[in-house]
Amino acid sequence: LDTLEKWVTEIFSEIPNNGLPKPSFGHLSQPFDTPEFHKLYRVVPIKKVHLLSITWALPPQAQYYRVKPLHYISWLVGHEGKGSVLSFLRKKFWALALYGGNAETGFEQNATHSVFSISVTLTDEGYKHFYEVAHVVFQYVKMLQKRGPDKRQVIWEEIQKIEANEFHYQEQTDPVDYVESVCENMQLFQKEDFLTGEQLLFEYKPEV
């Protein structure tokens, strides 16, 4: 550590500190609030695949990293068991796979907005019924909205335990990648959460 600290000091100490606060773009809200973003786009794929992607632009969610509300919703949307969207679509022979979530990259989560996407890999038959598939997805999201978050915290605590296990038993990563990840986290999280804020769930707040 002494050697590493010496190297960092030698390399970075000459960089001037201009004393300016971290820039914020929070005033640029609703970047997709234009007629062009309320449409259906058909894109001819390079691979032989039918993929239906539905994308919402939501208010910024990064400040809720200790709660991770989008992670909670994506877990419900991506569930594959009985009563799930995918289970229903598979019975119809309309879908092969379904994924929902936010990649937590700079484009999908920043100070102006957060993106939430649901992507459904369709069968040939599902492609013929993609309007009905979209309708099923919206029905499910509407149901989640009406029911609200799980009052007993069971689902949230299950997600919390899964993420904690993955965090504690993860394989060792490349040191350079790890340092880069921690440096990014230093721009996003409180000091005590630099190492854990990206993955762990800390607080259950149903109102969020």
KAPEPE-V935311 format. One record per backbone hydrogen bond with DSSP energy under -0.5 kcal/mol. NH is the residue of the N-H (numbers start at 1). CO is the residue of the C=O. Records with the same first field share a line. If there is no record, write none. Layout:
NH->CO / CO
This chain:
5->1
6->2
7->3
8->4
9->5
10->6
11->7
12->8
13->9
15->12
18->16
28->25
29->27
30->112
33->30
34->32
37->34
38->35
41->39
43->41
45->43
49->47
50->122
51->49
52->120
53->51
54->118
56->116
58->56 / 114
64->61
65->62
67->64
68->64
72->68
73->69
74->70
75->71
76->72
77->73
78->74
79->76
84->81
86->79
88->84
89->85
90->86
91->87
92->88
93->90
94->89
95->89
96->121
97->121
99->119
101->117
109->105
110->113
114->58
115->108
116->56
117->101
118->54
119->99
120->52
121->97
122->50 / 120
123->94
127->123
128->124
129->125 / 126
130->127
133->129
134->130
135->131
136->132
137->133
138->134
139->135
140->136
141->137
142->138
143->139
144->140
145->141
146->142
147->143
148->144
153->150
157->153
158->154
159->155
160->156
161->157
162->158
163->159
164->160
165->161
166->162
167->163
168->164
169->165
170->167
178->174
179->175
180->176
181->177
182->178
183->179
184->180
185->181
186->182
187->183 / 184
188->184 / 185
189->185
193->190
194->191
197->193
199->196
200->196
202->66
203->66
205->203
208->205
